[in-house]
Amino acid sequence: MNYQRIILVGNVTRDAERRTSQSGEVTYTAFGVGVSDGKDKTMFFPVLVFGKYGETVAQYVTKGRQVLVDGRVQVSDNDRFRVIADPVRFGSEPTAAKDSE
């Protein structure tokens, strides 16, 4: 038996965007997550969420928001990877910078 799972906790790098496949049969939501090692390095992961759950994710996932992504890694024919998420947990929302007087 083979099994793989990836869990990421990081900040959304771009607002979630609803998309439709070229055939028009599949809808999904795409966004990016940046995960820092706590020092000086950040890794970036493209994330996809399919179906109705993707619609919900698209409403709440915005740039800067912290998320926990639980999913699996998919590698395409041209060796590009992406994370197929199920589920996505929403963390804190980005805070606006406050003017100090």
Buried (B, 14 or more C-beta within 10 A) or exposed (E): EEEEEBEBBBBBBBEBEBEEEEEEEEBBBBBBBBBEEEEEEEEEBBBBBBEEBBBBBBEEBBEBBBBBBBBEEEEEEEEEEBBBBBEBEBEEEEEEEEEEE
